[in-house]
């Protein structure tokens, strides 16, 4: 089918019959029309339509190796630095559309599938059939332009023990039966973002397995359609409260749902199983194949777009009420500028210093990307704080769209104007500022970014342990040894 249109995406999602529970009610049909999912479904549809837009088609697509038809550039296996740039430019178009607020667009997991397919021979350590299956699945998703969600970690029942030990080993998703034609999975995982409007779910390895025999039933990688029998999603309450794009400009468009995933004796056909019963290989699933690096290139591209958005928003607010001349305001604006440029520099360094991995895939330099993914979660926590500082009490006095059509309009025009904006434009700007810095949507974004790759403390430890500090230490020793 090659690239889909937005309408084809919506039609497919509405034709599926997943098992969703949200606010105590079950939803199993016309999911893209449900109030909790409709706004983000339309935004995702727009991303698919951009692939057909002559202005963006060259960046967003490339010819399919099998059909010659245009397919998403997020499936391009990079063999050169130019290929890496092509992938980044495709990610940038989508990230710019959502200003970085859509964290699970299709290109994120497409990057993982692309790297895994390129490294198909890696799976020979377990079984050559796994590599053949992952390559076939990659081609299936590519040729049908599917949206996938994924789930990685066990529920937070008892973090004092491993996932395989929580609540007697009966909580975390595990293989309870192996059959010639497939496996049966029971248990739960968290946290599948954008699950309600996805075509498929990737149930990929948790990288926290301890490598013991007890972990074997919890060690697997597979993919299944989102409406597979026995697969259930428990969704959190929506953070879009039904407001218009004026009142909730971000939540109404970009509220990606998160959901717990429950496997009630779910059967997974053998051809959809990509790894089984190898804790050590599951722990190396992302790093040794290059998947982490390719995924992180997409993430850093997105976080640059978000940094640019907050720089733009802060600058608009500062200019509108004439606070941009104050030094403490300029200091914060400078911080945002630095954040934008750090992200760009780290991404450019990763691409400039890229090299082919053992599978021939041009891979961005990991140390630069690893620095970016350790730095941004902390830096981004300042973004909403700066917006709240700039707006101060004004955030609590922003009229709604309904207020502008009420008898209070004259008062609003008189008392809520800005130096450079009429009252209605100022209200619209401040509603955006509220949604970006104080709303439930904003709080979820802050939590999401902070824990995107996992616990930042654990990530910092992994960075220290993986980074070659010996050259820097040797320079210190050399200086101490000098006698002249």
Buried (B, 14 or more C-beta within 10 A) or exposed (E): EBBBBBEBBBEBBBEBEBBBBBEEEEBEEBBBEBEBBBBBBBBBBBBBBBBBEEEBBEBBBBEBEEEEEBBBBBBBBBEEBEBBBBBBBBBBBBBBBBBBBBBBBBBBBBBBBBBBBBBBEBBEBBBEBBBBBBBBBBBBBBBBBBBBBBBBBBBEBBEEEBBBBBEEBEBBBBBBEEEEEBBBBBBBBBBBBBBBBBBBBBBBBBBBBBBEEBBBBBBBBBBBBBBBEBBBBBBBEBBBBEBEBBBBBBBBBBBBBBBBBBBEEBBBEBBBBBBBBBBEBBBBBBBBBBBBBBBBBBBBBBBBBBBBBBBEBBBBBBBBBEBBEEEEBBEBBEBBBEBBEBBBEBBEBBBEEBEEBEBEBBBBBBBBBBBBBBBBBEBBEBBBEBBBBBBEEBBEEBBBBEBBEEEBBEEBEEEBBBEEBEBBEBBBBBBBBBBBBBBBBBEBBBEBBBEBBBEBEEBEEBBEEEEEEEEEEEEEEEEEEEEE
